[in-house]
Amino acid sequence: MEARPDFGSDPLPGLVWAFRIRPDGTAEELDVERPVAPVTDGWLWLHFSLVDTRGCAFLRSFADLPPDAVDALTGPDTHQQLQAEDDCVYGVFADLGRELEGVTDEVRLLHFAMRERCLVSARRRALNAVDEVRQALRAGRRIDSPATLIEQVVDHVVDAIDRLADTLALEMDRIEERILDLETTDERRKLGVFRRTTVRLHRQLAGLRALFRRFEEIEPEELAPGLRIDAVRLSQRLDGLDQEIDALRDRARMLQDELSSQLAEETNRNLRALSIVTILFLPPTLVAGFFGMNLKGIAFAEGEAGFWAGVLVSALSSLIVYMLLRWRGLTRG
């Protein structure tokens, strides 16, 4: 039987929240300012902040976890992982961030390690899914095991990304309508943001899905009952969501291409108009150059209407060029 972890007689440094889960699945929230007593029945969920250096030091000295699990708990936010070793499951999962105003589209990482008697999780910045699970426990949600709690976290990750995908789809609908109406004011920048968000989400979902697919290869007998994650169900949910995010990414790219095409057409029209104006002013410029030569024998130099004669010649030259352009069909937009 797994030993019960002993946390000493002092409050745990860096502890953000703690729950004692009873054998019937009900949760009791513990006071983080008081020492955490060992559980005689049920198990514990301890959530730490890695920003607190004392909390990191405590986790590194956690005697009930294998060294690799401690490294996963306290390591840098680099990549996702999911491992099983010595009757301990540990890893790093992607989650969306949470701020005071609500859920953000920033991807952050949750570190965790669990045994049958204890689930230890940690993060550097506030996360959405773990906070949702925390609120659910406060509202009376029953959790059977640490593995079930991790499944709940992943489910909330999927739900949050799904809601974000719906929001992105609605925004893309509005942008598409404006593009079709040839109203392309600030849509290019927005589409760039959306595409970057979908690429980032796709990268994290694909990695998380690959982790659970590899976890499916572990035989159930190799893990304690409380550590058996339903990887098949989670990977199926992640697969469907990843396909939706991938479709949004392709749609954002196609809208960007359509917008770029419209901008290129508008630029070509402007350049065409500028070129026609330049061509129309070339003959008057040539005429003005001739009449501006300070030489004897210049036509109309002695006449009273010499200036207006020069203006008339310039206008006629522009008109002739315009008629030639129109005859060749070069003035059509």
C-alpha positions as a Markdown table, in Angstrom:
| # | Residue | x | y | z |
|---|---|---|---|---|
| 1 | Met | 0.0 | 0.0 | 0.0 |
| 2 | Glu | 1.2 | 3.5 | -0.8 |
| 3 | Ala | 2.6 | 5.4 | 2.1 |
| 4 | Arg | 0.7 | 8.5 | 3.3 |
| 5 | Pro | 2.8 | 11.7 | 2.6 |
| 6 | Asp | 3.8 | 13.6 | 5.7 |
| 7 | Phe | 4.0 | 17.4 | 5.2 |
| 8 | Gly | 5.3 | 18.4 | 8.6 |
| 9 | Ser | 3.9 | 20.8 | 11.1 |
| 10 | Asp | 4.2 | 24.0 | 9.2 |
| 11 | Pro | 2.1 | 25.5 | 6.4 |
| 12 | Leu | 3.3 | 24.5 | 2.9 |
| 13 | Pro | 5.2 | 27.3 | 1.2 |
| 14 | Gly | 3.8 | 28.4 | -2.2 |
| 15 | Leu | 0.6 | 26.5 | -1.7 |
| 16 | Val | -2.3 | 28.2 | -3.7 |
| 17 | Trp | -5.1 | 25.9 | -2.6 |
| 18 | Ala | -5.6 | 22.4 | -1.2 |
| 19 | Phe | -8.5 | 19.9 | -1.0 |
| 20 | Arg | -9.0 | 16.7 | 0.9 |
| 21 | Ile | -11.0 | 14.3 | -1.2 |
| 22 | Arg | -13.0 | 11.8 | 1.0 |
| 23 | Pro | -13.6 | 8.2 | 0.0 |
| 24 | Asp | -17.1 | 9.1 | -1.2 |
| 25 | Gly | -15.7 | 11.7 | -3.7 |
| 26 | Thr | -16.7 | 14.8 | -1.8 |
| 27 | Ala | -14.1 | 17.6 | -1.4 |
| 28 | Glu | -13.1 | 19.6 | 1.6 |
| 29 | Glu | -11.1 | 22.7 | 1.0 |
| 30 | Leu | -8.2 | 23.2 | 3.4 |
| 31 | Asp | -6.8 | 26.4 | 4.8 |
| 32 | Val | -3.4 | 27.0 | 3.1 |
| 33 | Glu | -2.3 | 29.0 | 6.1 |
| 34 | Arg | -2.4 | 25.9 | 8.3 |
| 35 | Pro | -0.3 | 22.7 | 8.2 |
| 36 | Val | -1.7 | 20.0 | 5.9 |
| 37 | Ala | -2.3 | 16.9 | 7.9 |
| 38 | Pro | -1.7 | 13.4 | 6.4 |
| 39 | Val | -4.9 | 11.7 | 5.1 |
| 40 | Thr | -6.1 | 8.6 | 6.8 |
| 41 | Asp | -8.7 | 8.0 | 4.1 |
| 42 | Gly | -9.2 | 9.5 | 0.7 |
| 43 | Trp | -6.5 | 11.7 | -0.9 |
| 44 | Leu | -5.2 | 15.2 | -1.3 |
| 45 | Trp | -5.0 | 17.7 | -4.1 |
| 46 | Leu | -2.3 | 20.3 | -3.5 |
| 47 | His | -1.8 | 23.2 | -6.0 |
| 48 | Phe | 1.4 | 25.2 | -5.9 |
| 49 | Ser | 2.7 | 28.4 | -7.5 |
| 50 | Leu | 6.1 | 28.0 | -9.1 |
| 51 | Val | 6.7 | 31.7 | -8.9 |
| 52 | Asp | 7.3 | 31.2 | -5.1 |
| 53 | Thr | 10.9 | 30.0 | -4.8 |
| 54 | Arg | 10.1 | 28.4 | -1.4 |
| 55 | Gly | 7.4 | 26.4 | -3.0 |
| 56 | Cys | 9.8 | 25.2 | -5.7 |
| 57 | Ala | 12.3 | 24.2 | -3.1 |
| 58 | Phe | 9.6 | 22.3 | -1.2 |
| 59 | Leu | 8.6 | 20.4 | -4.3 |
| 60 | Arg | 12.2 | 19.5 | -5.1 |
| 61 | Ser | 12.4 | 17.9 | -1.7 |
| 62 | Phe | 9.1 | 16.0 | -2.1 |
| 63 | Ala | 10.1 | 12.5 | -0.9 |
| 64 | Asp | 7.0 | 10.7 | -2.1 |
| 65 | Leu | 7.7 | 11.3 | -5.9 |
| 66 | Pro | 10.3 | 9.9 | -8.2 |
| 67 | Pro | 13.0 | 12.3 | -9.4 |
| 68 | Asp | 11.7 | 12.6 | -12.9 |
| 69 | Ala | 8.2 | 13.5 | -11.5 |
| 70 | Val | 9.8 | 16.3 | -9.4 |
| 71 | Asp | 11.7 | 17.6 | -12.5 |
| 72 | Ala | 8.4 | 17.7 | -14.4 |
| 73 | Leu | 6.8 | 19.6 | -11.5 |
| 74 | Thr | 9.4 | 22.2 | -11.2 |
| 75 | Gly | 11.0 | 22.3 | -14.7 |
| 76 | Pro | 10.6 | 25.2 | -17.1 |
| 77 | Asp | 7.6 | 25.7 | -19.3 |
| 78 | Thr | 9.0 | 24.2 | -22.5 |
| 79 | His | 6.9 | 21.3 | -23.8 |
| 80 | Gln | 4.0 | 19.0 | -22.8 |
| 81 | Gln | 4.6 | 15.5 | -21.5 |
| 82 | Leu | 2.8 | 12.5 | -19.9 |
| 83 | Gln | 4.7 | 9.7 | -18.2 |
| 84 | Ala | 4.1 | 6.8 | -15.8 |
| 85 | Glu | 6.8 | 5.6 | -13.5 |
| 86 | Asp | 6.9 | 3.7 | -10.2 |
| 87 | Asp | 3.2 | 3.8 | -9.7 |
| 88 | Cys | 3.3 | 7.6 | -10.3 |
| 89 | Val | 1.8 | 9.5 | -13.3 |
| 90 | Tyr | 3.3 | 12.9 | -14.0 |
| 91 | Gly | 3.4 | 15.4 | -16.9 |
| 92 | Val | 2.8 | 18.9 | -18.3 |
| 93 | Phe | -0.4 | 19.9 | -20.0 |
| 94 | Ala | -1.3 | 23.0 | -21.9 |
| 95 | Asp | -4.1 | 25.2 | -20.6 |
| 96 | Leu | -5.5 | 28.6 | -21.4 |
| 97 | Gly | -4.7 | 31.5 | -19.1 |
| 98 | Arg | -7.0 | 33.3 | -16.7 |
| 99 | Glu | -6.9 | 36.9 | -15.7 |
| 100 | Leu | -9.3 | 39.1 | -13.6 |
| 101 | Glu | -11.4 | 39.8 | -16.7 |
| 102 | Gly | -11.7 | 36.2 | -17.6 |
| 103 | Val | -10.2 | 33.5 | -19.9 |
| 104 | Thr | -7.5 | 34.6 | -22.3 |
| 105 | Asp | -6.2 | 33.0 | -25.5 |
| 106 | Glu | -2.7 | 32.7 | -24.1 |
| 107 | Val | -1.4 | 29.1 | -23.8 |
| 108 | Arg | 0.1 | 28.3 | -20.4 |
| 109 | Leu | 1.3 | 25.0 | -18.9 |
| 110 | Leu | 0.1 | 23.0 | -15.9 |
| 111 | His | 2.7 | 20.7 | -14.2 |
| 112 | Phe | 1.4 | 17.8 | -12.2 |
| 113 | Ala | 2.4 | 14.5 | -10.5 |
| 114 | Met | 0.0 | 12.1 | -8.9 |
| 115 | Arg | -0.1 | 9.0 | -6.8 |
| 116 | Glu | -3.1 | 7.3 | -5.3 |
| 117 | Arg | -3.0 | 9.3 | -2.1 |
| 118 | Cys | -1.9 | 12.7 | -3.5 |
| 119 | Leu | -2.1 | 14.9 | -6.6 |
| 120 | Val | 0.4 | 17.7 | -6.7 |
| 121 | Ser | -0.1 | 20.4 | -9.4 |
| 122 | Ala | 1.8 | 23.6 | -10.0 |
| 123 | Arg | 1.8 | 26.6 | -12.4 |
| 124 | Arg | 3.6 | 29.8 | -12.9 |
| 125 | Arg | 0.7 | 31.9 | -14.0 |
| 126 | Ala | -3.1 | 31.5 | -13.3 |
| 127 | Leu | -4.7 | 28.8 | -15.4 |
| 128 | Asn | -8.4 | 28.5 | -16.5 |
| 129 | Ala | -9.1 | 24.7 | -16.3 |
| 130 | Val | -7.7 | 24.0 | -12.9 |
| 131 | Asp | -9.6 | 27.0 | -11.5 |
| 132 | Glu | -12.8 | 25.7 | -13.1 |
| 133 | Val | -12.2 | 22.3 | -11.4 |
| 134 | Arg | -11.6 | 24.1 | -8.2 |
| 135 | Gln | -14.9 | 25.9 | -8.4 |
| 136 | Ala | -16.7 | 22.7 | -9.3 |
| 137 | Leu | -15.3 | 21.0 | -6.2 |
| 138 | Arg | -16.5 | 24.0 | -4.1 |
| 139 | Ala | -19.9 | 23.6 | -5.7 |
| 140 | Gly | -20.1 | 19.9 | -4.6 |
| 141 | Arg | -18.7 | 18.0 | -7.6 |
| 142 | Arg | -17.5 | 14.5 | -6.6 |
| 143 | Ile | -14.2 | 13.3 | -7.8 |
| 144 | Asp | -13.4 | 9.6 | -7.5 |
| 145 | Ser | -9.6 | 9.6 | -8.0 |
| 146 | Pro | -6.6 | 11.8 | -9.0 |
| 147 | Ala | -6.9 | 10.4 | -12.5 |
| 148 | Thr | -10.6 | 11.6 | -12.7 |
| 149 | Leu | -9.5 | 15.0 | -11.5 |
| 150 | Ile | -6.9 | 15.2 | -14.3 |
| 151 | Glu | -9.6 | 14.1 | -16.8 |
| 152 | Gln | -11.8 | 16.9 | -15.5 |
| 153 | Val | -8.9 | 19.4 | -16.1 |
| 154 | Val | -8.5 | 18.2 | -19.6 |
| 155 | Asp | -12.2 | 18.3 | -20.3 |
| 156 | His | -12.3 | 22.0 | -19.1 |
| 157 | Val | -9.3 | 22.7 | -21.3 |
| 158 | Val | -11.2 | 21.3 | -24.3 |
| 159 | Asp | -14.4 | 23.2 | -23.3 |
| 160 | Ala | -12.5 | 26.5 | -23.1 |
| 161 | Ile | -10.7 | 26.1 | -26.4 |
| 162 | Asp | -14.0 | 25.1 | -28.0 |
| 163 | Arg | -15.7 | 28.3 | -26.7 |
| 164 | Leu | -12.7 | 30.2 | -28.0 |
| 165 | Ala | -13.0 | 28.5 | -31.4 |
| 166 | Asp | -16.7 | 29.5 | -31.6 |
| 167 | Thr | -15.7 | 33.1 | -30.8 |
| 168 | Leu | -13.1 | 33.1 | -33.5 |
| 169 | Ala | -15.6 | 31.5 | -36.0 |
| 170 | Leu | -18.1 | 34.3 | -35.4 |
| 171 | Glu | -15.4 | 37.0 | -35.8 |
| 172 | Met | -14.3 | 35.4 | -39.0 |
| 173 | Asp | -17.9 | 35.4 | -40.2 |
| 174 | Arg | -18.0 | 39.2 | -39.7 |
| 175 | Ile | -14.7 | 39.7 | -41.4 |
| 176 | Glu | -15.8 | 37.6 | -44.3 |
| 177 | Glu | -18.9 | 39.8 | -44.7 |
| 178 | Arg | -16.9 | 42.9 | -44.7 |
| 179 | Ile | -14.4 | 41.5 | -47.2 |
| 180 | Leu | -17.3 | 40.6 | -49.5 |
| 181 | Asp | -18.6 | 44.1 | -49.1 |
| 182 | Leu | -15.1 | 45.4 | -50.0 |
| 183 | Glu | -14.7 | 47.0 | -46.6 |
| 184 | Thr | -11.2 | 46.1 | -45.7 |
| 185 | Thr | -10.2 | 48.6 | -43.1 |
| 186 | Asp | -8.5 | 46.7 | -40.3 |
| 187 | Glu | -9.3 | 43.1 | -41.1 |
| 188 | Arg | -5.8 | 42.1 | -42.2 |
| 189 | Arg | -4.3 | 42.7 | -38.7 |
| 190 | Lys | -7.2 | 40.9 | -37.1 |
| 191 | Leu | -6.9 | 37.9 | -39.4 |
| 192 | Gly | -3.2 | 37.7 | -38.6 |
| 193 | Val | -4.0 | 37.6 | -34.8 |
| 194 | Phe | -6.6 | 34.9 | -35.4 |
| 195 | Arg | -4.3 | 32.8 | -37.6 |
| 196 | Arg | -1.5 | 33.0 | -35.0 |
| 197 | Thr | -4.0 | 32.0 | -32.3 |
| 198 | Thr | -5.2 | 29.0 | -34.2 |
| 199 | Val | -1.7 | 27.9 | -35.1 |
| 200 | Arg | -0.7 | 28.1 | -31.4 |
| 201 | Leu | -3.8 | 26.1 | -30.3 |
| 202 | His | -3.3 | 23.5 | -33.0 |
| 203 | Arg | 0.3 | 23.0 | -31.9 |
| 204 | Gln | -0.7 | 22.4 | -28.3 |
| 205 | Leu | -3.7 | 20.2 | -29.1 |
| 206 | Ala | -1.8 | 18.0 | -31.4 |
| 207 | Gly | 0.9 | 17.6 | -28.8 |
| 208 | Leu | -1.6 | 16.8 | -26.1 |
| 209 | Arg | -3.4 | 14.3 | -28.3 |
| 210 | Ala | -0.2 | 12.5 | -29.1 |
| 211 | Leu | 0.5 | 12.2 | -25.4 |
| 212 | Phe | -2.8 | 10.5 | -24.7 |
| 213 | Arg | -2.4 | 8.2 | -27.7 |
| 214 | Arg | 1.0 | 7.0 | -26.3 |
| 215 | Phe | -0.6 | 6.7 | -22.9 |
| 216 | Glu | -3.2 | 4.3 | -24.3 |
| 217 | Glu | -0.4 | 1.8 | -24.9 |
| 218 | Ile | 0.1 | 1.4 | -21.1 |
| 219 | Glu | -1.6 | -1.7 | -19.8 |
| 220 | Pro | -4.2 | -0.9 | -17.1 |
| 221 | Glu | -2.6 | -3.6 | -14.8 |
| 222 | Glu | 0.6 | -1.5 | -14.8 |
| 223 | Leu | -1.1 | 1.3 | -12.9 |
| 224 | Ala | -3.0 | 1.6 | -9.7 |
| 225 | Pro | -6.8 | 2.1 | -10.2 |
| 226 | Gly | -6.7 | 5.7 | -9.1 |
| 227 | Leu | -4.1 | 6.5 | -11.8 |
| 228 | Arg | -5.8 | 5.1 | -14.8 |
| 229 | Ile | -6.7 | 8.0 | -17.1 |
| 230 | Asp | -9.3 | 7.4 | -19.7 |
| 231 | Ala | -6.9 | 8.3 | -22.5 |
| 232 | Val | -9.1 | 6.9 | -25.3 |
| 233 | Arg | -12.0 | 9.3 | -24.5 |
| 234 | Leu | -9.7 | 12.3 | -24.0 |
| 235 | Ser | -7.8 | 11.7 | -27.2 |
| 236 | Gln | -11.1 | 11.4 | -29.2 |
| 237 | Arg | -12.3 | 14.8 | -27.7 |
| 238 | Leu | -8.9 | 16.4 | -28.5 |
| 239 | Asp | -9.0 | 14.9 | -32.0 |
| 240 | Gly | -12.4 | 16.4 | -32.8 |
| 241 | Leu | -11.4 | 19.8 | -31.4 |
| 242 | Asp | -8.1 | 19.8 | -33.2 |
| 243 | Gln | -9.9 | 19.3 | -36.5 |
| 244 | Glu | -12.1 | 22.2 | -35.8 |
| 245 | Ile | -9.1 | 24.4 | -34.9 |
| 246 | Asp | -7.3 | 23.2 | -38.1 |
| 247 | Ala | -10.4 | 24.2 | -40.2 |
| 248 | Leu | -10.4 | 27.7 | -38.6 |
| 249 | Arg | -6.7 | 28.0 | -39.4 |
| 250 | Asp | -7.3 | 27.1 | -43.0 |
| 251 | Arg | -10.2 | 29.5 | -43.2 |
| 252 | Ala | -8.1 | 32.4 | -41.7 |
| 253 | Arg | -5.5 | 31.7 | -44.3 |
| 254 | Met | -8.0 | 31.7 | -47.2 |
| 255 | Leu | -9.5 | 35.0 | -45.9 |
| 256 | Gln | -6.1 | 36.5 | -45.7 |
| 257 | Asp | -5.4 | 35.4 | -49.3 |
| 258 | Glu | -8.8 | 36.9 | -50.4 |
| 259 | Leu | -8.0 | 40.1 | -48.6 |
| 260 | Ser | -4.5 | 40.3 | -50.1 |
| 261 | Ser | -6.0 | 39.8 | -53.5 |
| 262 | Gln | -8.4 | 42.6 | -53.0 |
| 263 | Leu | -5.6 | 44.9 | -51.7 |
| 264 | Ala | -3.5 | 44.0 | -54.7 |
| 265 | Glu | -6.4 | 44.8 | -57.1 |
| 266 | Glu | -6.9 | 48.1 | -55.4 |
| 267 | Thr | -3.2 | 48.9 | -55.6 |
| 268 | Asn | -3.2 | 48.0 | -59.3 |
| 269 | Arg | -6.2 | 50.3 | -59.9 |
| 270 | Asn | -4.5 | 53.2 | -58.1 |
| 271 | Leu | -1.2 | 52.6 | -60.0 |
| 272 | Arg | -3.2 | 52.4 | -63.3 |
| 273 | Ala | -4.9 | 55.8 | -62.5 |
| 274 | Leu | -1.6 | 57.3 | -61.6 |
| 275 | Ser | 0.0 | 56.0 | -64.8 |
| 276 | Ile | -2.8 | 57.5 | -66.9 |
| 277 | Val | -2.5 | 60.9 | -65.2 |
| 278 | Thr | 1.2 | 60.8 | -65.8 |
| 279 | Ile | 0.8 | 59.9 | -69.4 |
| 280 | Leu | -1.7 | 62.7 | -70.0 |
| 281 | Phe | 0.6 | 65.3 | -68.5 |
| 282 | Leu | 3.6 | 64.2 | -70.5 |
| 283 | Pro | 2.6 | 66.0 | -73.8 |
| 284 | Pro | 1.8 | 69.3 | -72.0 |
| 285 | Thr | 5.2 | 69.0 | -70.2 |
| 286 | Leu | 6.9 | 68.6 | -73.6 |
| 287 | Val | 5.0 | 71.5 | -75.1 |
| 288 | Ala | 5.8 | 73.7 | -72.1 |
| 289 | Gly | 9.5 | 72.7 | -72.5 |
| 290 | Phe | 9.5 | 73.9 | -76.1 |
| 291 | Phe | 7.8 | 77.2 | -75.3 |
| 292 | Gly | 10.0 | 77.7 | -72.3 |
| 293 | Met | 13.3 | 77.7 | -74.4 |
| 294 | Asn | 14.9 | 81.2 | -74.3 |
| 295 | Leu | 15.6 | 81.3 | -78.0 |
| 296 | Lys | 14.7 | 83.6 | -80.9 |
| 297 | Gly | 12.0 | 82.5 | -83.2 |
| 298 | Ile | 9.8 | 80.8 | -80.6 |
| 299 | Ala | 6.2 | 80.6 | -81.9 |
| 300 | Phe | 3.7 | 83.0 | -80.5 |
| 301 | Ala | 6.4 | 84.9 | -78.6 |
| 302 | Glu | 5.4 | 88.3 | -80.1 |
| 303 | Gly | 1.6 | 87.7 | -80.1 |
| 304 | Glu | -0.8 | 89.0 | -77.5 |
| 305 | Ala | -2.5 | 85.6 | -77.3 |
| 306 | Gly | 0.7 | 83.6 | -77.2 |
| 307 | Phe | 0.1 | 82.3 | -73.6 |
| 308 | Trp | -3.4 | 81.0 | -74.5 |
| 309 | Ala | -2.1 | 79.5 | -77.7 |
| 310 | Gly | 0.4 | 77.5 | -75.6 |
| 311 | Val | -2.4 | 76.4 | -73.2 |
| 312 | Leu | -4.5 | 75.3 | -76.1 |
| 313 | Val | -1.7 | 73.3 | -77.7 |
| 314 | Ser | -1.0 | 71.6 | -74.3 |
| 315 | Ala | -4.7 | 70.8 | -73.8 |
| 316 | Leu | -5.1 | 69.4 | -77.3 |
| 317 | Ser | -2.0 | 67.2 | -76.9 |
| 318 | Ser | -3.4 | 65.7 | -73.7 |
| 319 | Leu | -6.8 | 65.2 | -75.4 |
| 320 | Ile | -5.2 | 63.4 | -78.3 |
| 321 | Val | -3.3 | 61.1 | -76.0 |
| 322 | Tyr | -6.4 | 60.4 | -74.0 |
| 323 | Met | -8.3 | 59.5 | -77.1 |
| 324 | Leu | -5.5 | 57.2 | -78.2 |
| 325 | Leu | -5.6 | 55.5 | -74.8 |
| 326 | Arg | -9.3 | 55.1 | -74.9 |
| 327 | Trp | -9.2 | 53.7 | -78.4 |
| 328 | Arg | -6.7 | 51.1 | -77.2 |
| 329 | Gly | -8.9 | 50.3 | -74.2 |
| 330 | Leu | -6.3 | 51.4 | -71.7 |
| 331 | Thr | -8.6 | 53.6 | -69.7 |
| 332 | Arg | -10.9 | 50.9 | -68.6 |
| 333 | Gly | -10.7 | 50.0 | -64.9 |
